[in-house]
Amino acid sequence: MLNQTFIERPELMHTKNIVVIGASGHGKVVADILAHMPGYRVMGFIDAYLKKGTVCFGDLTVLGAEQDLPALMATQQITGGIVGIGDNWIRSQVVAKIQALVPSFEFINAIHPAAVISDTASIGHGNVIAANAVINTNTGIGHHCIINTAACIEHDNRMDDYASVAPRVVTGGNVSIGAYTAVSIGAVVKHGISIGEQSIIGAGAVVLKPVEPFSIWYGVPARKMGERQAGDRYL
Ligand SMILES: CC(C)(COP(=O)(O)OP(=O)(O)OC[C@H]1O[C@@H](n2cnc3c(N)ncnc32)[C@H](O)[C@@H]1OP(=O)(O)O)[C@@H](O)C(=O)NCCC(=O)NCCS
């Protein structure tokens, strides 16, 4: 988790033309959040797996693939955007591709106006913070994380880059979630627990013990059910 900054206030800036990379379900949720954020105008989606012109959300269409970004940015005054891909590993690969293609691409945060974020929390860039999410006092969120609908990240937590918490996840105070780790829908993590990088916490789990990196835990109470490698699919 590097170079954290306090939350952007796009309403205080000029409107920026942006794109959402990834037009699947999560990408559409991200576009929906951005539609509620003054300061940004979503121009469309970037998606290599859909035909250019495909209508995806409202009147927003697929503008092209990643390799089309340099030309699109020049012709449509696009300054940046956000990767709206739910899988943590794939999201990181796409971010790396964009950084290589267009080093000037500005990764923004998509923060729903109904999210509640402490003034003392720090938030990196490229993050999605959905409706009714709560991020409490002194918590640090890295870059390109997902805090999904109605998740509650309590005080003094730390989420490293490319980590995600699904809808209705609840963490107690002083929890840490390692890079690329996914905490699945409705899971509860006891205060003070450390979850290593590249791990998966299953849906509905209650995590009472520290979770080692590269492992899969689920159940009530959660137990280690397996191991995994970087990039293994989990959604
Ligand atoms: C943890 C998880 C990744 C495991 O997936 P998997 O390895 O493919 O597991 P399987 O589906 O093969 O299930 C294996 C067994 O574990 C059980 N199991 C799987 N996930 C479980 C969970 N979260 N809690 C309790 N039991 C679970 C299954 O019922 C099955 O039991 P059975 O052999 O008696 O039938 C997955 O179940 C999960 O929880 N994914 C989260 C998805 C999510 O949150 N999506 C929302 C994103 S917004």
The ligand as an ORCA input file, in Angstrom:
! r2SCAN-3c Opt
* xyz 0 1
  C     -15.022    -20.308     -1.012
  C     -15.346    -20.614     -2.453
  C     -14.429    -19.762     -3.356
  C     -15.072    -22.107     -2.644
  O     -15.337    -22.457     -3.950
  P     -15.009    -23.943     -4.454
  O     -13.612    -24.313     -4.068
  O     -15.374    -23.974     -5.905
  O     -15.950    -24.859     -3.591
  P     -17.085    -25.824     -4.112
  O     -18.207    -25.031     -4.682
  O     -16.461    -26.897     -4.972
  O     -17.606    -26.486     -2.754
  C     -16.876    -27.485     -2.061
  C     -17.634    -27.824     -0.806
  O     -17.485    -26.752      0.130
  C     -18.766    -26.198      0.446
  N     -18.621    -24.740      0.447
  C     -18.161    -23.962     -0.559
  N     -18.155    -22.676     -0.196
  C     -18.625    -22.635      1.052
  C     -18.858    -21.585      1.947
  N     -18.604    -20.319      1.623
  N     -19.343    -21.880      3.184
  C     -19.619    -23.175      3.522
  N     -19.405    -24.220      2.709
  C     -18.919    -23.947      1.475
  C     -19.703    -26.660     -0.658
  O     -21.038    -26.740     -0.206
  C     -19.138    -28.004     -0.989
  O     -19.567    -28.934     -0.036
  P     -19.966    -30.439     -0.468
  O     -18.707    -31.048     -1.016
  O     -20.412    -31.054      0.827
  O     -21.036    -30.303     -1.479
  C     -16.802    -20.254     -2.844
  O     -17.716    -21.204     -2.377
  C     -17.263    -18.916     -2.345
  O     -17.641    -18.726     -1.208
  N     -17.228    -17.922     -3.268
  C     -17.642    -16.571     -2.945
  C     -18.437    -15.963     -4.074
  C     -18.905    -14.548     -3.751
  O     -18.788    -13.996     -2.702
  N     -19.445    -13.919     -4.782
  C     -19.944    -12.558     -4.673
  C     -18.994    -11.576     -5.271
  S     -19.709     -9.979     -5.306
*
